[in-house]
Amino acid sequence: MAKGGKMLETILETVLSLKETVSSLDKRVGSVEESVDFIKENAVTRDEFQEEIKGIRSVMVTKDYLDEKMADFRGDMVIVMRKGDTKLRALVDILKHKRVLSEKDVTKLKRMEPFSAEML
């Protein structure tokens, strides 16, 4: 009977160990199920994602568009600067004619302009 009792005790210990393992696994599975449920509730569907991407693309600025606008802006700025340069040249000539500026001052001012006589 001692041999049978020992065997029964071993079986009982094994069953208890299995019960603890199953309980632990149940908790893990429950946690995984909660995570899966959360993902199901909060995940974006493929169709929703594609619609969002279409919306982003419709308002997105492309590199070509940006390059074109920058070139236009640069051209506009050159025109504005040339007009300012023309006015400055006229003012310098008027001040030279009225003998307010010396020839040395006129030369110095004309070299400082964005479009100096040397560049034109």
Protein Blocks (a to p, Z undefined) as FASTA:
>chain_A
ZZmmmmmmmmmmmmmmmmmmmmmmmmmmmmmmmmmmmmmmmpccfklmmmmmmmmmmmpc
cfklmmmmmmmmmmmmmmmmmmmmmmmmmmmmmmmmnomacfklmmmmmmmpmbdfklZZ
